[in-house]
Amino acid sequence: MKIGLVLHELHRSENDLARKLLHVSERHKVDHEIYHLARDLARWSQHHVRAIAEIGASYGQDLDPEPADESGLLETVREKSSELIGRRGKAELLMLLDLREVYTMASGVSADWEMLAQAAQGIKHHDLLDVTQRCHPETLRQMRWANAKLKETSTQILVS
């Protein structure tokens, strides 16, 4: 079975998505909605990382249950630069690029969850199916949030 390989990739992708959401949150700290919501959405991916690590053991994967963390100096630098730059000019375009990347990453994670759900259903592995049914809807919400913010922000920035 290749389910272990998909779990390994999904674990990496969820970690990357969590880091990206935290990065976006820090970089756009002056936008309180982006800052707080991106952090909440990052926590979802961090929970997914733990769930994947737990179920991964059943499929021969030794995955770290602790989400990768990128705190400290880089976080402080991004937050301070966000405060200095504010919401104008290049920062606005940077937000569009960041939201686009979050949307793209969440879409890829969603596809991985879908593949796992289909495989779990096909081989009747209910524990794996339970994990996919618990985590995939949150990934879809991450994707929809990024898409909605991308639409809203692009209208504000590109039209004005």
FIROLO-767180 format. One line per field, with one value per residue (C-alpha): z, x, y; residue number from 0. Coordinates in nm, 2 decimals, always signed. Each point is the difference from the previous one (the first is absolute). Example, Ala and Ser with C-alpha at 12.3 -4.5 7.8 and 13.67 -1.06 7.14 Angstrom:
FIROLO-767180
up <- c(+0.78, -0.07)
east <- c(+1.23, +0.14)
north <- c(-0.45, +0.34)
fipa <- c(0, 1)
//
This chain:
FIROLO-767180
up <- c(+0.00, -0.08, +0.26, +0.22, -0.28, -0.03, +0.38, -0.01, -0.27, +0.17, +0.33, -0.18, -0.19, +0.32, +0.17, -0.29, -0.01, +0.38, -0.04, -0.29, +0.18, +0.30, -0.24, -0.16, +0.34, +0.11, -0.32, -0.01, +0.38, -0.07, -0.15, +0.31, -0.19, -0.19, +0.31, +0.22, -0.25, -0.16, +0.34, +0.08, -0.34, +0.06, +0.33, -0.20, -0.22, +0.31, +0.14, -0.33, +0.02, +0.34, -0.13, -0.31, +0.22, +0.22, -0.29, -0.19, +0.24, -0.12, -0.35, +0.07, +0.04, +0.28, -0.02, +0.25, +0.19, +0.08, -0.28, -0.14, +0.16, -0.14, +0.30, +0.15, -0.18, -0.35, +0.15, +0.18, -0.32, -0.21, +0.26, +0.03, -0.37, -0.04, +0.25, -0.18, -0.35, +0.09, -0.27, -0.30, -0.32, -0.01, +0.32, -0.18, -0.29, +0.24, +0.17, -0.33, -0.07, +0.35, -0.02, -0.34, +0.14, +0.30, -0.24, -0.22, +0.29, +0.17, -0.34, -0.02, +0.36, -0.07, -0.30, +0.22, +0.26, -0.28, -0.12, +0.35, +0.06, -0.33, +0.08, +0.36, -0.12, -0.27, +0.25, +0.29, +0.24, +0.22, +0.23, -0.30, -0.14, +0.33, -0.01, -0.35, +0.08, +0.30, -0.17, -0.36, +0.07, +0.19, -0.30, -0.23, +0.23, -0.01, -0.37, -0.02, +0.24, -0.21, -0.31, +0.15, +0.14, -0.34, -0.18, +0.25, +0.02, -0.38, -0.05, +0.25, -0.12, -0.38, -0.07, +0.22)
east <- c(+0.00, +0.11, -0.22, +0.31, +0.16, -0.31, -0.01, +0.36, -0.06, -0.32, +0.19, +0.26, -0.26, -0.21, +0.32, +0.08, -0.35, +0.01, +0.34, -0.13, -0.31, +0.21, +0.23, -0.29, -0.14, +0.33, +0.07, -0.34, -0.04, -0.15, -0.30, -0.16, -0.24, +0.29, +0.22, -0.25, -0.18, +0.32, +0.13, -0.32, +0.01, +0.37, -0.10, -0.24, +0.29, +0.21, -0.28, -0.01, +0.38, -0.05, -0.29, +0.20, +0.30, -0.23, -0.17, +0.33, +0.15, -0.27, +0.14, +0.37, +0.07, +0.20, -0.13, +0.08, -0.33, +0.13, -0.07, +0.31, +0.03, +0.16, -0.02, +0.25, +0.22, -0.16, -0.35, +0.11, +0.16, -0.31, -0.23, +0.21, +0.04, -0.38, -0.05, +0.25, -0.14, -0.36, -0.27, +0.12, +0.19, +0.21, -0.15, -0.34, +0.14, +0.19, -0.32, -0.15, +0.29, -0.01, -0.38, +0.05, +0.27, -0.22, -0.28, +0.22, +0.16, -0.34, -0.13, +0.29, -0.06, -0.37, +0.08, +0.22, -0.28, -0.24, +0.24, +0.04, -0.38, -0.06, +0.27, -0.13, -0.35, +0.12, +0.19, -0.24, +0.25, -0.24, +0.27, +0.16, -0.34, -0.09, +0.32, -0.07, -0.36, +0.11, +0.28, -0.10, -0.29, +0.23, +0.24, -0.29, -0.08, +0.36, -0.02, -0.33, +0.13, +0.31, -0.21, -0.25, +0.28, +0.18, -0.32, -0.07, +0.36, +0.06, -0.32, +0.12, +0.36, -0.01, -0.30, +0.09)
north <- c(+0.00, +0.35, +0.17, +0.05, +0.21, +0.22, +0.04, +0.10, +0.26, +0.13, +0.04, +0.21, +0.20, +0.07, +0.12, +0.22, +0.15, +0.06, +0.18, +0.20, +0.11, +0.11, +0.18, +0.18, +0.09, +0.15, +0.18, +0.17, +0.06, +0.35, -0.17, -0.14, -0.23, -0.16, -0.02, -0.17, -0.22, -0.13, -0.10, -0.19, -0.17, -0.09, -0.17, -0.22, -0.12, -0.06, -0.22, -0.18, -0.07, -0.16, -0.21, -0.11, -0.10, -0.21, -0.19, -0.01, -0.26, -0.25, +0.04, -0.02, +0.37, +0.15, +0.36, +0.27, +0.08, +0.35, +0.25, +0.18, +0.34, +0.31, +0.23, +0.23, +0.26, -0.05, +0.05, +0.32, +0.14, -0.07, +0.15, +0.32, +0.04, -0.04, +0.28, +0.22, -0.07, +0.02, -0.07, +0.19, -0.06, -0.31, -0.14, -0.02, -0.19, -0.22, -0.08, -0.11, -0.23, -0.14, -0.07, -0.16, -0.23, -0.10, -0.08, -0.21, -0.18, -0.07, -0.13, -0.25, -0.11, -0.04, -0.23, -0.21, -0.04, -0.09, -0.28, -0.14, +0.01, -0.19, -0.26, -0.04, -0.05, -0.25, -0.22, +0.06, +0.15, +0.19, +0.15, +0.17, +0.10, +0.16, +0.21, +0.12, +0.08, +0.20, +0.19, +0.05, +0.23, +0.24, +0.00, +0.09, +0.29, +0.12, -0.01, +0.18, +0.27, +0.06, +0.02, +0.24, +0.23, -0.02, +0.12, +0.27, +0.12, -0.01, +0.21, +0.26, +0.01, -0.05, +0.22, +0.30)
fipa <- c(0, 1, 2, 3, 4, 5, 6, 7, 8, 9, 10, 11, 12, 13, 14, 15, 16, 17, 18, 19, 20, 21, 22, 23, 24, 25, 26, 27, 28, 29, 30, 31, 32, 33, 34, 35, 36, 37, 38, 39, 40, 41, 42, 43, 44, 45, 46, 47, 48, 49, 50, 51, 52, 53, 54, 55, 56, 57, 58, 59, 60, 61, 62, 63, 64, 65, 66, 67, 68, 69, 70, 71, 72, 73, 74, 75, 76, 77, 78, 79, 80, 81, 82, 83, 84, 85, 86, 87, 88, 89, 90, 91, 92, 93, 94, 95, 96, 97, 98, 99, 100, 101, 102, 103, 104, 105, 106, 107, 108, 109, 110, 111, 112, 113, 114, 115, 116, 117, 118, 119, 120, 121, 122, 123, 124, 125, 126, 127, 128, 129, 130, 131, 132, 133, 134, 135, 136, 137, 138, 139, 140, 141, 142, 143, 144, 145, 146, 147, 148, 149, 150, 151, 152, 153, 154, 155, 156, 157, 158, 159)
//
